Amino acid sequence: LMEVHSATNFVLEGVTLLNSGFWCLHPWNSTNVHIHHTKILAPSLTECKAYPRGCNNMDGIDVDSCTNVLIEDNYISVNDDHVTILSGREAPGKAFATPSKNITVRNNRLGHGMGLSVGSSVSGGIEDVLYQGNWMNETAHEWGQGMHIKSRITFGGYVRNVTWADDYFLHA
């Protein structure tokens, strides 16, 4: 897990993140984040069956309570969400999460995994998110890829102005 906390003007370029034990990349409470030309690789769900303790919940990128984020031109192949936008991991009733807003995820190539999502933690709110021009390969043994909005009923929050435009699913 690579955590980026309370950063300003953070750039991640040209690295490979391999086989994280949980979420692969987690920028949170940060502003002006640019992630590009990076590879994020984790075992597929099928490959996880060979691991003694399994290997689930290996999201690619989990953007949490961030503002002004651009994620582009990456290759992400994982066993859970490729990219998800979150806002708040705290327990119910604690309202210190800030919104995630002004986020663009574009021109990424996505291998194994479950797609592009918003949530499930949205307690601080999520707004102005654009997923555009991403290419997804779906394999026969995955749960299926797609576009997801998820929430936790006990946490509250809001989701506003989220767009998926010109994203493509390729079936292998």
ChimeraX commands (.cxc) that place a marker at each C-alpha (Angstrom):
marker #1 position 0.00,0.00,0.00 radius 0.5
marker #1 position 1.32,3.40,-0.98 radius 0.5
marker #1 position -0.40,6.09,1.10 radius 0.5
marker #1 position -0.13,9.74,0.19 radius 0.5
marker #1 position -1.55,11.89,3.02 radius 0.5
marker #1 position -2.10,15.68,3.11 radius 0.5
marker #1 position 0.05,16.31,0.04 radius 0.5
marker #1 position -0.10,19.36,-2.22 radius 0.5
marker #1 position 1.12,19.25,-5.83 radius 0.5
marker #1 position 1.89,15.52,-5.67 radius 0.5
marker #1 position 2.99,13.83,-8.93 radius 0.5
marker #1 position 3.46,10.08,-9.40 radius 0.5
marker #1 position 4.93,9.18,-12.79 radius 0.5
marker #1 position 6.61,6.20,-14.40 radius 0.5
marker #1 position 6.64,3.72,-11.49 radius 0.5
marker #1 position 5.25,0.21,-11.07 radius 0.5
marker #1 position 3.30,-0.72,-7.93 radius 0.5
marker #1 position 3.23,-4.50,-7.60 radius 0.5
marker #1 position 1.16,-6.91,-5.46 radius 0.5
marker #1 position 0.04,-4.67,-2.65 radius 0.5
marker #1 position -1.52,-6.43,0.34 radius 0.5
marker #1 position -4.55,-4.13,0.19 radius 0.5
marker #1 position -5.32,-1.00,-1.83 radius 0.5
marker #1 position -2.36,-0.30,-4.08 radius 0.5
marker #1 position -2.35,3.52,-4.12 radius 0.5
marker #1 position -4.30,5.67,-1.65 radius 0.5
marker #1 position -4.01,9.46,-1.94 radius 0.5
marker #1 position -6.12,11.07,0.77 radius 0.5
marker #1 position -6.74,14.55,2.08 radius 0.5
marker #1 position -4.56,15.91,-0.73 radius 0.5
marker #1 position -4.79,18.67,-3.33 radius 0.5
marker #1 position -3.45,18.88,-6.89 radius 0.5
marker #1 position -2.60,15.22,-7.45 radius 0.5
marker #1 position -1.39,13.95,-10.86 radius 0.5
marker #1 position -0.90,10.21,-11.38 radius 0.5
marker #1 position 0.25,9.26,-14.87 radius 0.5
marker #1 position 2.23,6.75,-16.94 radius 0.5
marker #1 position 2.27,4.33,-14.00 radius 0.5
marker #1 position 1.59,0.57,-13.79 radius 0.5
marker #1 position -0.42,-0.91,-10.94 radius 0.5
marker #1 position -0.45,-4.70,-10.88 radius 0.5
marker #1 position -2.04,-7.20,-8.50 radius 0.5
marker #1 position -3.13,-10.83,-8.93 radius 0.5
marker #1 position -6.51,-11.39,-10.58 radius 0.5
marker #1 position -9.30,-13.09,-8.62 radius 0.5
marker #1 position -8.48,-16.34,-10.40 radius 0.5
marker #1 position -4.80,-16.07,-9.47 radius 0.5
marker #1 position -5.72,-15.29,-5.84 radius 0.5
marker #1 position -7.07,-18.82,-5.37 radius 0.5
marker #1 position -3.46,-20.03,-5.31 radius 0.5
marker #1 position -2.58,-17.79,-2.34 radius 0.5
marker #1 position -2.91,-19.46,1.11 radius 0.5
marker #1 position -4.84,-16.51,2.61 radius 0.5
marker #1 position -6.31,-15.17,-0.61 radius 0.5
marker #1 position -5.76,-11.65,-1.82 radius 0.5
marker #1 position -8.96,-9.70,-2.09 radius 0.5
marker #1 position -9.68,-5.95,-1.98 radius 0.5
marker #1 position -6.64,-4.98,-4.00 radius 0.5
marker #1 position -8.02,-1.79,-5.52 radius 0.5
marker #1 position -5.76,0.03,-7.94 radius 0.5
marker #1 position -6.22,3.68,-6.94 radius 0.5
marker #1 position -8.49,4.87,-4.09 radius 0.5
marker #1 position -8.80,8.66,-4.13 radius 0.5
marker #1 position -10.09,9.72,-0.69 radius 0.5
marker #1 position -11.10,13.26,0.34 radius 0.5
marker #1 position -8.95,14.89,-2.37 radius 0.5
marker #1 position -9.40,17.96,-4.59 radius 0.5
marker #1 position -8.07,18.56,-8.12 radius 0.5
marker #1 position -6.93,15.09,-9.13 radius 0.5
marker #1 position -5.90,13.92,-12.61 radius 0.5
marker #1 position -5.31,10.20,-13.23 radius 0.5
marker #1 position -4.30,9.49,-16.83 radius 0.5
marker #1 position -2.40,7.18,-19.15 radius 0.5
marker #1 position -1.87,4.38,-16.61 radius 0.5
marker #1 position -2.14,0.60,-16.86 radius 0.5
marker #1 position -4.08,-0.94,-13.95 radius 0.5
marker #1 position -4.72,-4.67,-13.52 radius 0.5
marker #1 position -6.01,-5.68,-10.07 radius 0.5
marker #1 position -8.66,-7.88,-8.43 radius 0.5
marker #1 position -11.09,-5.23,-7.19 radius 0.5
marker #1 position -11.90,-1.67,-8.32 radius 0.5
marker #1 position -9.45,-0.17,-10.80 radius 0.5
marker #1 position -10.10,3.39,-9.64 radius 0.5
marker #1 position -12.57,4.44,-6.96 radius 0.5
marker #1 position -13.40,7.82,-5.49 radius 0.5
marker #1 position -14.07,7.90,-1.73 radius 0.5
marker #1 position -14.67,10.51,0.93 radius 0.5
marker #1 position -14.22,9.39,4.48 radius 0.5
marker #1 position -13.21,6.15,6.15 radius 0.5
marker #1 position -14.35,7.14,9.61 radius 0.5
marker #1 position -16.97,5.47,11.76 radius 0.5
marker #1 position -20.63,6.48,11.53 radius 0.5
marker #1 position -21.43,9.75,13.28 radius 0.5
marker #1 position -17.95,11.29,12.90 radius 0.5
marker #1 position -18.11,14.13,10.40 radius 0.5
marker #1 position -14.50,15.11,9.75 radius 0.5
marker #1 position -14.26,13.82,6.18 radius 0.5
marker #1 position -13.87,16.43,3.46 radius 0.5
marker #1 position -15.36,16.10,-0.03 radius 0.5
marker #1 position -13.58,14.54,-2.98 radius 0.5
marker #1 position -14.08,16.91,-5.89 radius 0.5
marker #1 position -12.81,17.95,-9.29 radius 0.5
marker #1 position -11.41,14.56,-10.27 radius 0.5
marker #1 position -10.67,13.35,-13.81 radius 0.5
marker #1 position -9.75,9.75,-14.68 radius 0.5
marker #1 position -8.96,9.47,-18.39 radius 0.5
marker #1 position -7.22,7.41,-21.03 radius 0.5
marker #1 position -6.25,4.54,-18.74 radius 0.5
marker #1 position -5.93,0.93,-19.86 radius 0.5
marker #1 position -7.57,-1.44,-17.42 radius 0.5
marker #1 position -6.89,-5.18,-17.28 radius 0.5
marker #1 position -8.29,-7.54,-14.63 radius 0.5
marker #1 position -10.55,-5.89,-12.09 radius 0.5
marker #1 position -14.02,-4.58,-11.38 radius 0.5
marker #1 position -14.09,-1.20,-13.06 radius 0.5
marker #1 position -14.49,2.45,-12.22 radius 0.5
marker #1 position -16.45,3.35,-9.13 radius 0.5
marker #1 position -17.60,5.93,-6.63 radius 0.5
marker #1 position -17.90,4.83,-2.99 radius 0.5
marker #1 position -18.59,2.97,-0.86 radius 0.5
marker #1 position -17.45,5.55,1.70 radius 0.5
marker #1 position -19.04,8.86,0.69 radius 0.5
marker #1 position -19.65,10.50,4.09 radius 0.5
marker #1 position -17.77,13.69,3.18 radius 0.5
marker #1 position -19.41,13.95,-0.23 radius 0.5
marker #1 position -18.21,13.39,-3.79 radius 0.5
marker #1 position -18.70,15.83,-6.65 radius 0.5
marker #1 position -17.47,16.73,-10.12 radius 0.5
marker #1 position -15.92,13.43,-11.20 radius 0.5
marker #1 position -15.23,12.56,-14.86 radius 0.5
marker #1 position -14.27,9.08,-16.05 radius 0.5
marker #1 position -13.44,9.43,-19.76 radius 0.5
marker #1 position -11.83,7.37,-22.50 radius 0.5
marker #1 position -10.79,4.43,-20.33 radius 0.5
marker #1 position -10.37,0.98,-21.95 radius 0.5
marker #1 position -11.39,-2.09,-19.92 radius 0.5
marker #1 position -10.67,-5.76,-20.67 radius 0.5
marker #1 position -13.06,-8.20,-19.07 radius 0.5
marker #1 position -12.02,-11.82,-18.63 radius 0.5
marker #1 position -14.29,-14.81,-18.14 radius 0.5
marker #1 position -13.30,-15.47,-14.51 radius 0.5
marker #1 position -13.66,-11.95,-13.10 radius 0.5
marker #1 position -16.73,-10.63,-11.29 radius 0.5
marker #1 position -17.40,-8.33,-14.19 radius 0.5
marker #1 position -16.35,-4.81,-14.90 radius 0.5
marker #1 position -18.42,-1.75,-14.98 radius 0.5
marker #1 position -19.29,1.58,-13.58 radius 0.5
marker #1 position -20.44,1.50,-9.97 radius 0.5
marker #1 position -21.85,3.90,-7.40 radius 0.5
marker #1 position -21.75,2.34,-3.93 radius 0.5
marker #1 position -22.72,3.72,-0.53 radius 0.5
marker #1 position -23.00,2.65,3.08 radius 0.5
marker #1 position -26.46,3.38,4.39 radius 0.5
marker #1 position -25.28,4.23,7.93 radius 0.5
marker #1 position -22.63,6.77,6.85 radius 0.5
marker #1 position -24.64,9.33,4.86 radius 0.5
marker #1 position -22.99,11.71,2.43 radius 0.5
marker #1 position -23.76,12.69,-1.17 radius 0.5
marker #1 position -22.70,12.03,-4.75 radius 0.5
marker #1 position -23.11,14.81,-7.35 radius 0.5
marker #1 position -22.13,15.35,-10.96 radius 0.5
marker #1 position -20.36,12.08,-11.80 radius 0.5
marker #1 position -19.92,11.30,-15.50 radius 0.5
marker #1 position -18.68,8.25,-17.39 radius 0.5
marker #1 position -18.07,9.27,-21.01 radius 0.5
marker #1 position -16.62,7.24,-23.87 radius 0.5
marker #1 position -15.36,4.43,-21.64 radius 0.5
marker #1 position -15.02,1.12,-23.50 radius 0.5
marker #1 position -15.42,-2.50,-22.43 radius 0.5
marker #1 position -13.52,-5.08,-24.46 radius 0.5
marker #1 position -14.52,-8.71,-23.91 radius 0.5
marker #1 position -11.67,-11.22,-24.07 radius 0.5
marker link #1:1,2 radius 0.2
marker link #1:2,3 radius 0.2
marker link #1:3,4 radius 0.2
marker link #1:4,5 radius 0.2
marker link #1:5,6 radius 0.2
marker link #1:6,7 radius 0.2
marker link #1:7,8 radius 0.2
marker link #1:8,9 radius 0.2
marker link #1:9,10 radius 0.2
marker link #1:10,11 radius 0.2
marker link #1:11,12 radius 0.2
marker link #1:12,13 radius 0.2
marker link #1:13,14 radius 0.2
marker link #1:14,15 radius 0.2
marker link #1:15,16 radius 0.2
marker link #1:16,17 radius 0.2
marker link #1:17,18 radius 0.2
marker link #1:18,19 radius 0.2
marker link #1:19,20 radius 0.2
marker link #1:20,21 radius 0.2
marker link #1:21,22 radius 0.2
marker link #1:22,23 radius 0.2
marker link #1:23,24 radius 0.2
marker link #1:24,25 radius 0.2
marker link #1:25,26 radius 0.2
marker link #1:26,27 radius 0.2
marker link #1:27,28 radius 0.2
marker link #1:28,29 radius 0.2
marker link #1:29,30 radius 0.2
marker link #1:30,31 radius 0.2
marker link #1:31,32 radius 0.2
marker link #1:32,33 radius 0.2
marker link #1:33,34 radius 0.2
marker link #1:34,35 radius 0.2
marker link #1:35,36 radius 0.2
marker link #1:36,37 radius 0.2
marker link #1:37,38 radius 0.2
marker link #1:38,39 radius 0.2
marker link #1:39,40 radius 0.2
marker link #1:40,41 radius 0.2
marker link #1:41,42 radius 0.2
marker link #1:42,43 radius 0.2
marker link #1:43,44 radius 0.2
marker link #1:44,45 radius 0.2
marker link #1:45,46 radius 0.2
marker link #1:46,47 radius 0.2
marker link #1:47,48 radius 0.2
marker link #1:48,49 radius 0.2
marker link #1:49,50 radius 0.2
marker link #1:50,51 radius 0.2
marker link #1:51,52 radius 0.2
marker link #1:52,53 radius 0.2
marker link #1:53,54 radius 0.2
marker link #1:54,55 radius 0.2
marker link #1:55,56 radius 0.2
marker link #1:56,57 radius 0.2
marker link #1:57,58 radius 0.2
marker link #1:58,59 radius 0.2
marker link #1:59,60 radius 0.2
marker link #1:60,61 radius 0.2
marker link #1:61,62 radius 0.2
marker link #1:62,63 radius 0.2
marker link #1:63,64 radius 0.2
marker link #1:64,65 radius 0.2
marker link #1:65,66 radius 0.2
marker link #1:66,67 radius 0.2
marker link #1:67,68 radius 0.2
marker link #1:68,69 radius 0.2
marker link #1:69,70 radius 0.2
marker link #1:70,71 radius 0.2
marker link #1:71,72 radius 0.2
marker link #1:72,73 radius 0.2
marker link #1:73,74 radius 0.2
marker link #1:74,75 radius 0.2
marker link #1:75,76 radius 0.2
marker link #1:76,77 radius 0.2
marker link #1:77,78 radius 0.2
marker link #1:78,79 radius 0.2
marker link #1:79,80 radius 0.2
marker link #1:80,81 radius 0.2
marker link #1:81,82 radius 0.2
marker link #1:82,83 radius 0.2
marker link #1:83,84 radius 0.2
marker link #1:84,85 radius 0.2
marker link #1:85,86 radius 0.2
marker link #1:86,87 radius 0.2
marker link #1:87,88 radius 0.2
marker link #1:88,89 radius 0.2
marker link #1:89,90 radius 0.2
marker link #1:90,91 radius 0.2
marker link #1:91,92 radius 0.2
marker link #1:92,93 radius 0.2
marker link #1:93,94 radius 0.2
marker link #1:94,95 radius 0.2
marker link #1:95,96 radius 0.2
marker link #1:96,97 radius 0.2
marker link #1:97,98 radius 0.2
marker link #1:98,99 radius 0.2
marker link #1:99,100 radius 0.2
marker link #1:100,101 radius 0.2
marker link #1:101,102 radius 0.2
marker link #1:102,103 radius 0.2
marker link #1:103,104 radius 0.2
marker link #1:104,105 radius 0.2
marker link #1:105,106 radius 0.2
marker link #1:106,107 radius 0.2
marker link #1:107,108 radius 0.2
marker link #1:108,109 radius 0.2
marker link #1:109,110 radius 0.2
marker link #1:110,111 radius 0.2
marker link #1:111,112 radius 0.2
marker link #1:112,113 radius 0.2
marker link #1:113,114 radius 0.2
marker link #1:114,115 radius 0.2
marker link #1:115,116 radius 0.2
marker link #1:116,117 radius 0.2
marker link #1:117,118 radius 0.2
marker link #1:118,119 radius 0.2
marker link #1:119,120 radius 0.2
marker link #1:120,121 radius 0.2
marker link #1:121,122 radius 0.2
marker link #1:122,123 radius 0.2
marker link #1:123,124 radius 0.2
marker link #1:124,125 radius 0.2
marker link #1:125,126 radius 0.2
marker link #1:126,127 radius 0.2
marker link #1:127,128 radius 0.2
marker link #1:128,129 radius 0.2
marker link #1:129,130 radius 0.2
marker link #1:130,131 radius 0.2
marker link #1:131,132 radius 0.2
marker link #1:132,133 radius 0.2
marker link #1:133,134 radius 0.2
marker link #1:134,135 radius 0.2
marker link #1:135,136 radius 0.2
marker link #1:136,137 radius 0.2
marker link #1:137,138 radius 0.2
marker link #1:138,139 radius 0.2
marker link #1:139,140 radius 0.2
marker link #1:140,141 radius 0.2
marker link #1:141,142 radius 0.2
marker link #1:142,143 radius 0.2
marker link #1:143,144 radius 0.2
marker link #1:144,145 radius 0.2
marker link #1:145,146 radius 0.2
marker link #1:146,147 radius 0.2
marker link #1:147,148 radius 0.2
marker link #1:148,149 radius 0.2
marker link #1:149,150 radius 0.2
marker link #1:150,151 radius 0.2
marker link #1:151,152 radius 0.2
marker link #1:152,153 radius 0.2
marker link #1:153,154 radius 0.2
marker link #1:154,155 radius 0.2
marker link #1:155,156 radius 0.2
marker link #1:156,157 radius 0.2
marker link #1:157,158 radius 0.2
marker link #1:158,159 radius 0.2
marker link #1:159,160 radius 0.2
marker link #1:160,161 radius 0.2
marker link #1:161,162 radius 0.2
marker link #1:162,163 radius 0.2
marker link #1:163,164 radius 0.2
marker link #1:164,165 radius 0.2
marker link #1:165,166 radius 0.2
marker link #1:166,167 radius 0.2
marker link #1:167,168 radius 0.2
marker link #1:168,169 radius 0.2
marker link #1:169,170 radius 0.2
marker link #1:170,171 radius 0.2
marker link #1:171,172 radius 0.2
view
